[in-house]
Amino acid sequence: MTVAARESPARPDPSGWVGHPRGLSTLFFTEMWERFSYYGMRALLILYMTAPVAVGGLAFETPRAASIYGWYTFGVYAAAIPGGWVADRLLGQYRSVLLGGIIIAMGHFSLAFAPLPFFFTGLTLIVIGTGLLKPNISTMVGSLYETDDARRDAGFSIFYMGINLGAFIAPLVVGTLGQGVDWHVGFAAAGVGMTLGLIQYVLGRHRLRPALERLAPRARSPGAAGPAPRTAFTATEWKRMAAVGVFFVFSSLFWAAFEQAGSSLNLFADRLTRLSVFGVAFPSTWFQSLNSLFLITLAPVFALLWVRLREREPSTVAKFTYGLLGVGLGFLLLVPGARIAQGGTLVSPAWLVGVYLLHTIGELCLSPVGLSVVTKLAPQRVVGLMMGVWFLSIACGNKIGGWVAGFFDALPLPLLFGAVAATTIGSAVVLALLVKPVRRLMGGVH
């Protein structure tokens, strides 16, 4: 790896945006629109695949639709590994994010066409584009701060708010258009959102640190004299990467449960939940906005909490434990609701409101902290690749989650949701027992 490929050291910008580097605003709004496109399309995906042909759907059986959903969401996050490599070695983070956004927009616009080949082409393009964009924009956020900058976790929490602002708006716009007008109009709206994000990204480039703008390809010029020497990882770096491996396992279990939101919980909302409040009807996709609404409301509270606690702040391992516990309790809450639904009665929307509230608390404990800790634990020369490894954990969780959702029609729902609850709560207990060993592996990183 050549020195030119790495970002030159820079002190964090003390001025700018809400007390953070000015580049955070550019990345915030770029990711907001990318997530608008992703979550808008996701809110429709399994419903579109399982809807009858008479209403414009694909009429896939639930197991097939859940399998496609699982493979698609697996691919979206697994592609982060080659995407991180491309940024580290070839394009740099800035160009990777730009190219990824263009490919994502093309994918959504492909879904706007009805023939089945356009459907699978669109999914493939979104997978490729997200692999380029997703890990590298997170890496750029981390590089806005020095490793020991106390604002770092708060900065990731703010960035995470941008993700959820886009995810909140998306089902209200894309979901309403898809279910109320035409599925393909909804998919096109997702493409428009990504296009707006690209425009904002290019116009806001000047707000990014000069170091981020000067990212160069890792490929050496033809006249370069031999490969750059590689430095072996130190013992501390190996231990820290082992800690990332531990977080990988428990992150996968968390996301397998949490990502039922787009599959089994989406079907539960559409088929078994009363879609009206005080006599006012609404599309089932609107439930997909609940998680983001709670995140937007609670993220500032959690960001302030971590700052106020300072030395008493829970460790990253403890936060992962709380995250698993939150998502497990959400499914435990839904077990009696599922029993009511299987008795032939449409259940109150309050059941899913409670589930998403508990899931949100768990997500706030685990996800932004996970993004931050990977940028701290990863050796600087492979930070893009290690961020890809983090997203691979989410990919594995999504694939497992798609497999679980395939049992929606085959198993009693109380049994299905109860099994998810038992697995995640049990995992939280196991991780709680591993707090001290994992903290030793982290080598002083909190």
N, C-alpha and C positions, 0 to 999 in steps of 0.2 A: 504494500500500500504506500502511496506517495504522500508526502507532506502536503502537497498542493490540494489534495482531495479533502483535507480536513479544514474545519472552520478555524480561523485565527482567533486567538483569545480576545475577548472583549468584555469590558465591565458592563454590568447591567445598566440600562438606561434608567436613571432615578426619576425622570419625569415621564409625561406621556399620559397613559390611559388608566384611569382609576388607580393610580399609584403603581402601575406596572409598566414594563417596556411598551413603547408605542406599537411595536410589531404584533403584540398580542391581539389588538383590535382587528388587524387584517386576517389573522389566522382564526379568530373567533367567528367572524362573519363568513369566511370561506367554508369553514366546517359546518356552520349553521345551515347553509344552503345545500351542502352535500348531504347532510343528514335529513334535510327536508325531502330530498329526492329519494333517499334510501328508505326512510320510514313511511313515506307516503305510498311508495310501491309495495313495501312489505305489508302494510295494512290490508292491501287488496289481494296479495298474491295467492294465499291458500283459499280464500273465498272465491276468487276467479277460477282457480283450477277445479274446485269442487262444485261450482255453480252449474246448473243444467244448461245444455246447449240452447234451449228456448229463451234463456235470458242472457245469452251471449257468452256463457262460460265454457270451460273445456270438458266438463262432466267427468273428471277423473275421480276414481274411487279414493276415499280418504287415505288409505295406506300409500297409494302411489303419489298422491299430492304431497303428503307429509315427507315422503322420501325425497322427492324433487326439492321441496322446501329445505330439507336438511342438507342436501348436497349443495344447493345454491348458497345457503348461508355459511356452510363450511368453506366453500370456495372463496366467498367474499373475504373472509378473514385469513384463510390459509395463503391466499395470494399475497399477503403482506410480507411473507418471507422472501420470495423472489423480488417483490417490490422494494424491500429494504436493501437487497443486494444491488439492484439496478441503481438505486440512489447513491449507495456508498461507493460503487465502482465506476458507474458510467455517467449518469445524468446529473447527480446532485439532487438535494431535496426539493429545491424550488421548481426545477423543470419536471421532476417526477410528479409533483402535485398538479402542475399545470396540465401535463399530458394525461394523467389519470382522470382529471375532471372532464376533459374533452371526450375521452372514451366512455365515461359514465353517462354523459349526456346523450351520446350516440346510442347507448344501450337502452335508455328509457324511451327515446324516440322510436327505436325499433319495436318496442313493446306496444307502441301506439297503433301498429298494424295488426290486423286480425289473423292472417295465416300462421299456422303453427310454427313453421321455420323461423319466422320473425320473433316468436316467443323465446325459443331456445337461443337464438342469436343474441337477443337482447340480454338474457340472463348471463351469457358468456361474456359479453362486453362489459357489463357492470362488474362482474368478478374481476376481470383484468384491470379495469380502471380503478376500482377500489383498492386493489393490491398495490397500485402505485401511489395512490393518494393517502390512504388511511395511516400507515405507519409513519410516513415521512412528515406529515403535518404535525403529528404528535412529537416527533423528534425535534422539529423546528421550535415547538413550544418549549421543550426542555432546554434547548440551546439558548433561549433568551435569558437564562439565569445562570449564575455561577452555581456549582454543585452545592455549596453551603449557604446559598441565599435563602433566608427565612421565608421569602415570599413565594417560593417555588410551588409548594403544595397548594397554596391559595390561588396561584396562577393557573394551575391545572384545574382547580375547582371552577374558576371563572370560565375557562375554556370549555369545561364540561357543561356549564350552563348554556353556552352557545349551541352545543350539540343538542341539548334538550329543548331549546327554544325552537329550533328547526323541527325536531321530532314532535313537538306539541302542535305546531301549526299544520304539519303535513296531513294527519288523518282528517282534520277538519276541512281541508281544501281538497286534497287528492282523494281521500276516502269518500267525501260527499259527491264529488264529480264522478268517481268510479261507480259507486252504488246507485246514485241518483240520476245520472245522465247516461254514461257509457263507460265500461271498463277501460277502454282505450283512451278516452279523454282524460281519465285519471292518470294513466301512465304518461301521457304527453305532458300533463301538468308537472309531473315529477321531473321530466327533462327540462322544462322551462326553469324550474328551481335551480338545477345544477348549472344551467347557463348563466343565471344571475350570479351565482357564486363565483364562476370563472371571471366574469367581468369585474366583480369586486376585488378578486385576488390580484388581477393584473394592475388595476388602478391603485391598489393599496400597497404595491411592492415597495414603494419608497419608505414605508413605515418599518420595514424589517431591518434588522441589524445588517450593517455592511458585510459582516462575516457570513450571514446566510445568503446574501446576494452573490458573493464571490465563490460559492461552491463550484468546484471544477470536476470534470470527469476523472475517475481513478485510472483510466487507461493512460499509459505513458505514450509520449510522442515517439515517432519512428526513430528520431535521433537520440533518444535517451539511452544512457549507457547502463544497460542491465536493469534487472528488477530491483525495487527498493527493498532493503533488508526488512525482515519481519522480526518483531520482538515477541519473545515467548511470554505467555501469560504468567503472572506471578501467582504464588500460592493463594494470596488474598483474593485475587481476581477469580481464580478457579472456584474458591469457596463461595464467592458472591454469585457466580453463575450457577452454582449448585442450589443456592437459595432461590434463584429465579426458577429453577426446575421444580422446587417444592411448591412455589406459588402457582406454577403452571398446572399442576395436578388439581389443586383446590379451586383454582379459577375455572377450569374446565367443568368441574362439578357444579359450581355456582351458575355458570352460563347455561348448562344443560337444563337447569330448572327455570332460570329467569327467562330464557328465550322461548318458553312455552307461550309467552305473550303473543307472538305472531302466529302460533299454530294452534295448540289445543285450547288455550284460553280465548283465542280469536273465534274458534268454532263454538266454544261454550257461550260466548257472548251472542253470536249470530243465531244459534239454534235454540238455546235453552234459557235465555235471559229476556226479561220484559224490556222492550226497547222504547220506553216512554217514562217521563217523569212529570207528575202533575198534569197528565193528559197530553203532554207535548212529546211527539215521536222524534226519534233521532236515529241515524245510521249506526249499525253495530261497530263500524270502524272507529267511531268516536271514543270508544273505550281505550283505544291505543294511545290516546292523548293523555290519559290519566297519569301514567307513570311520569311523563315529562312535565305535566302540570305540578305534580308533587315535587319533582326535582327542582324546577325553577323556584318554587316556594321555599324549599328546605335547603338548597345548596348554599345560599348565603349564611344560613344559620350554622351549617356544619363548617363552612370555611372560617367563620368567626370563632366557632367553638375550638377548632384546632389551634388557632392563633392564641386564644385566651388561655388554653391549657398549658401551652409551651412545654416545660419540662415534664408536666404530668400528662401530656398527650399520650393516648394509647399507642403502642407500637404497631407497625404495619401488620405483623402477624395477628395481633389482637383485633385489628380492624377487619382483616379477612375473616376471622372467626365470627364477628358480629354480622358480617355480610351473609355468610352461609346460614346463620341462625335466622336472619330476617326473611330470607326467601323461603326457608323451610316452614316458618310459622305462617307465612302467607298461604301455602298449600294446605297446611293443617287447618287453617280457618275455612278453606273452601270445601273440605270434606262433607260437613253437614249440608252445605248448599248444594253440592252435587247429589246428595241423597234426595233432597227435595225435588231437584230437577228430574231425576230419573223416575220420580213418581208421577210425572206427567204435568207438573205445574211449572210455568215460567217463573224463574226466581227473580227476586228484586235486584236491581242494579247495585244495591248497597254491598252485596257479597263481593263483586269484583272491585268495587271502590276500596274495600278493606284489604283485599289481596294486593292491589297495586300500591297501596300506602305502605304496607309491610315490605313489599319487594323494593320499593323506592328507598326506604331506610337502609335496607341491606346493600343496595347498589351504591349509595352514597358512602358507605363505609369501605367498600371494596374497590370499585372501578376507578375513580380518579386517583386514589392512592396507589393502585396497581400500576397505572401509567407512569406516575411519578417515580415509584421505587425502581422500576426497570431502568429509567434513565440514570438513576443514581448508582445502581449495582453494575450496569454493563460497562465494560472497558470502553473508553472513548472511541477507539478505532473500530469497534464493531457495534456501536450503539444502534445504528439503523437495523442491522441484522437481528439484534436482541429484541428490539421493539417488534420486529416481525415474529419472533418466537412468542412474545406476549400475545399477539393477535392470533397465533396458531392455537393457543389455549382456548381462546374464544371460539375458534373454528371447530375444535374438537367438541366443545360444549354444544355448539349448534348442531353438529352431526348427531351426537347422542340425543339431543333434544328432538330432532326430527324423527329419530327412531322411536322415541317414547310417544310422540304425538300420533304415530301410526296406529297405536292401540286405542285411539279415542272411541272408535266404534266397536272394538272387540272386547274391551274389558269394562266392568262396572266402573264408572267414573270415581266413586269414593275410593275404590281400590287403587286406581291409577294415581290420583292426586295424593292419596295417603302414602303410596310407595315413594313418590317424589319427596314428600315431606320427611319421611323417615331417613332417606338417603342423605339429604342435605343437613338435617339436624345432627345425624350421626357423624357426618364429616366435620361439622363444627366442633363436636366434642373431641374428635381425634386431633384436629389442629390445635385446640386449646392445650392438649397434652404435649404438643411439640413446640410450644412457644420458645422455651429456652434454647433447645438445639438449633432452631432456625435462626434465632437472633445471633448465635455464635457464628453461624455461616455467613451472616450479613456483614461481619467484620466492622462493626461500629456505625453502619448505616441504620438510621432509625426508621 
